[in-house]
Each structure stands twice: as C-alpha cells, then as structure tokens.
Amino acid sequence: MPSIAHIIYIPGILLIGLALGFRMGARAVRAEFQRLEQERRR
C-alpha cells in the first residue's frame, strides 16, 4: 500500500509536467504560426 506522500507526490509531479508541457507546446505553436505568417508575407 503506497504511503500518503506517494498519493500526493505522484499526481502533483504529473500535473506539473502537464502544465509545463502545455506551456512549452503553446509557445512552440505560436512561434510556428509567426514563422509561417512571415514566410507567407514574402
């Protein structure tokens, strides 16, 4: 049986990873849209 620390720690780490991945992915998508827009203007 996992301890109470594991019940709190593991989902917490997963949520932090999810949030960081979402932010980094959103930043990459915005940069790609900006690059495509600049390329289209040429």
N, C-alpha and C positions, 0 to 999 in steps of 0.2 A: 504494500500500500504506500503510495507516494506521500511525502510529508506535505504540510500546508504550504511550505515555501515553494515546492515544485508546482503546486496548483496555482500559485500567484505568479511565480517567476516565468514559467514557460509561456503562458498566454501573453504576459507582458512583453517578453522578448519578441514574440511573433507579431504583436501589434506595432512595436517599434519598427520592426523590419518592414511591415506592410506600409507604414506611414513614410518611411524613408524611400522605399521603392516607388511609391506613388508620386512623391515629390520629384525624385530624380527622373522618373519616366515622363512626368508632365513637363519638366524643364527640357528634356530631350525632344519631345514632340513640338514644343513651342519653337525651339531652335531650328528644327527641321522645316516647319512651316515658314519661318522667317527666311531661311535659305532658299526654299522653293519660290517664295514671293520675289526675292531679289533676282533669282535666276530668270523668272518669268518676265521681269521688267526689262531685261537686256535685249 
